[in-house]
Amino acid sequence: MTSVSRPPANRRQAAETGTVIIGASHAGVQVAASLRDQGYRLPITLLEAGAHLPYQRPPLSKTYLKDGLDNSQLALRGAAFYQQKHITLLCNHRVSQIDRANQFITAQHGSRRVTFDYDRLVIATGAAARQLPLASGVTGVRVLRGMDDAIALKADFDNAQTVVIIGAGFIGLEVASTAVTLGKQVTVVEHGGRILQRLLPSQLSAFLLQIHQHNGVNFCFNTAVEALAPADSGQTHLRLSNGQTLSADLVVVGIGATINDQLAQAAGIVCDNGILVDLNGQTSDPAVYACGDCTTTIAPDPDPTEGQRHPPSHIESIQNAVDQAKTVAAVITGQPAPARVAPWFWSDQQGIKLQMVGTALDYDDLIVRGELETGKFSLLYYQHNRLCRVDSVNSPADHLAARKLVSQRYPLPKDAAADTTVRLKSFT
């Protein structure tokens, strides 16, 4: 028989209910930590659908696949942290409903349904790996997003010699890099004409492609997978749109992510390619906030120098998730929100550290700082003569300076930008 816990007939006062956070992601854990750091004394309940102690995701496509790591090495915080900070962390609690009118949520824990009252609710449900419909029911096909994905992939990865990766995005390229390092035969199938086509300019795509090819990764561009089927050998056969057929011990699908905003939609919270939030993480419900990969931020008033409003932005970045979380905690506690900074990202591939600040690819001018041939350079992007983005390859000093310069949309002189004898830090 299913055990059902219902909201009490006489609801507790808001001062007793505190904050409930759905999703123990980078964002969710940061909200809880920041609330306590800012003196929040009311109850904090952190609900996680999975079974694992909240963990770091970036190592899953790299160190975890290569060396294997246990949960303690991946943990965002040790178990003692939640006890010391009086944060109630409940794993294996999958939230199924948000009742905004009565301010409680319903979660499934095994065979039991349980409810939690809230004064403030924070949704940090993240995103899920996009599935390839053709792969449904085919063994030997994996995705990589969370710990359970990584555990399953690692088991197959160790026993595989030939690996086909569908999608030349960050996850696909990082897995490819790890695989060839371990001596596996790797082919990447990409629907577009180049790697990271929607995220990087052609110069940087070409540079990374050359590095991957030099290290033994094969690529099929402008190619789609038309069919997948298991073979008697235990391998998976792939039929490609270019007429080619491939066989692989393991197929990894890396074709992006789908936003986990279903709970919010069902509750009537306004969504549009993610849960719509303002710069404070506020949703359409004044008692509900959201942060992390499940959100899309409504554009603020335009910069007078730019003249037009930017569209809502969806950013998948750990730094952005953490910054959003800190802002939400500040708003809940009545503290000043931290200064907004430009989003930044990183990726490790084939011994190359790529670090990016800013998201704009709609630029007026592009300055190359350094020489691509050396494997140490930065690309600086300008809009209206202001710095709007910097991509750095093996240039950490440029990257650190760029975080401040791009956040300020600094009018960095272009001659100085191209001159490697001039430190970008001198302008911060």
PyMOL commands that set and color helices and strands:
alter all, ss='L'
color gray80, all
select helices_A, chain A and resi 14-17+26-37+58-61+63-67+71-74+79-84+133-135+147-159+170-181+202-214+262-266+318-333+372-374+396-407+414-418+424-427
alter helices_A, ss='H'
color red, helices_A
select strands_A, chain A and resi 19-22+44-47+87-90+94-99+104-109+112-117+120-123+127-129+141-143+162-166+185-189+218-220+225-230+236-240+245-248+250-253+257-259+275-277+288-290+295-297+344-349+352-357+365-371+376-383+386-393
alter strands_A, ss='S'
color yellow, strands_A
deselect
rebuild
show_as cartoon
